[in-house]
Amino acid sequence: VATVPLSGGGRFEWTLVVEQDTGASTCLGVAERPVQFGPEQKSVYEAPNAWVCRSYKGQLYERGVELDRMLCALWQSGSVVKLTFDADAGTLAYDINATDYGIAFRDVPRPVYPFFGFYAMM
């Protein structure tokens, strides 16, 4: 989790290049601090105060709950992921490999922090 909050108003954008992800095990999104993990969480994407997209099949997780929709197909090593958090609207959108997937999450509170995590080592 980053140390600078996405708070106040306006839009925040950041782009990441996934240099290595051999097991499709990257999660990118936003989280409240501190990120909460307990014995009931099996992985970083199940954090109850995070909104993330898993690189494995683009699965979305909101507050630790798997949503019934996927954002995109698998993304992995070499992928370029741009995230846009609109603090005024409370939305988080994704652009992956130059494809705009639009808003993935709504009603995201403030402040949140950019979040990335890995949930497997293969």
C-alpha positions in Angstrom: 0.0 0.0 0.0 1.3 3.4 -0.9 1.9 6.0 1.8 0.3 9.0 0.1 -3.5 9.0 0.3 -5.8 9.7 -2.7 -7.9 12.2 -0.8 -9.6 15.5 -1.4 -11.1 15.9 -4.8 -10.1 15.3 -8.4 -8.8 12.5 -10.5 -5.7 10.4 -9.7 -4.1 8.3 -12.4 -1.1 5.9 -12.1 0.4 3.4 -14.5 2.2 0.2 -13.7 4.2 -2.1 -15.9 4.0 -5.7 -14.7 7.6 -6.7 -15.3 7.3 -10.3 -14.0 4.2 -12.3 -13.1 4.8 -16.0 -13.7 1.7 -17.2 -12.0 -0.9 -14.6 -12.9 -0.8 -13.6 -9.2 -0.8 -9.8 -9.2 -3.6 -7.7 -7.6 -3.9 -4.0 -8.3 -6.4 -1.5 -7.0 -6.9 0.7 -3.9 -7.2 0.1 -0.2 -7.9 1.8 3.1 -5.0 1.8 5.6 -4.0 -0.3 7.3 -4.8 -3.2 5.0 -6.6 -5.7 7.2 -5.7 -9.4 7.1 -7.1 -12.0 9.4 -7.1 -15.7 9.7 -10.2 -15.9 7.5 -8.4 -14.3 4.5 -6.5 -16.7 2.3 -5.0 -14.0 0.1 -4.4 -10.3 -0.4 -7.5 -10.0 -2.6 -9.7 -10.9 0.3 -8.7 -7.9 2.4 -12.0 -6.4 3.7 -10.9 -2.9 3.0 -9.6 -3.2 -0.6 -10.9 -2.9 -4.1 -8.8 -4.9 -6.5 -8.5 -6.7 -9.8 -6.6 -10.0 -10.0 -4.4 -10.6 -13.0 -5.9 -14.1 -13.2 -8.9 -13.7 -15.4 -9.4 -10.1 -14.4 -11.5 -11.1 -11.4 -12.8 -8.2 -9.3 -12.9 -8.2 -5.5 -14.7 -5.5 -3.5 -14.0 -5.4 0.3 -12.8 -9.0 0.1 -15.8 -10.3 -1.8 -15.5 -11.8 -5.2 -17.9 -10.1 -7.6 -19.9 -12.0 -10.1 -18.2 -10.3 -13.1 -14.7 -10.1 -14.5 -13.0 -7.0 -15.8 -11.0 -8.6 -18.6 -9.1 -11.7 -19.7 -5.8 -12.8 -18.1 -3.1 -10.1 -17.9 0.5 -11.0 -17.0 4.2 -10.2 -17.5 4.6 -7.2 -19.8 1.1 -5.8 -19.2 0.7 -2.1 -18.8 -2.1 -1.2 -16.3 -3.4 2.3 -15.8 -5.8 2.9 -12.8 -7.9 6.1 -12.5 -9.5 7.0 -9.2 -12.1 9.7 -9.3 -12.2 11.0 -5.8 -15.3 13.1 -6.4 -17.3 10.3 -7.9 -15.8 7.5 -5.8 -15.0 5.4 -8.8 -12.0 3.3 -9.9 -11.4 2.5 -13.5 -8.9 0.3 -15.4 -7.1 0.5 -18.7 -5.1 -2.7 -19.4 -2.8 -2.9 -22.4 -4.3 0.1 -24.1 -7.9 -1.2 -23.7 -10.2 1.0 -21.6 -12.3 -1.3 -19.4 -14.1 1.6 -17.7 -15.3 1.8 -14.2 -14.8 -1.4 -12.2 -15.8 0.0 -8.7 -18.2 2.6 -7.5 -18.8 4.1 -4.0 -15.1 3.8 -3.1 -14.6 5.9 0.1 -11.9 8.4 0.7 -9.1 8.4 1.6 -7.7 5.3 -0.1 -4.2 4.4 -1.2 -2.8 2.8 -4.3 -2.5 -0.9 -3.6 -0.7 -3.8 -5.2 -0.1 -7.3 -3.9 1.0 -10.8 -4.9 -0.9 -13.8 -3.7 1.2 -16.7 -5.1 4.7 -17.6 -5.9 5.1 -20.1 -8.8 
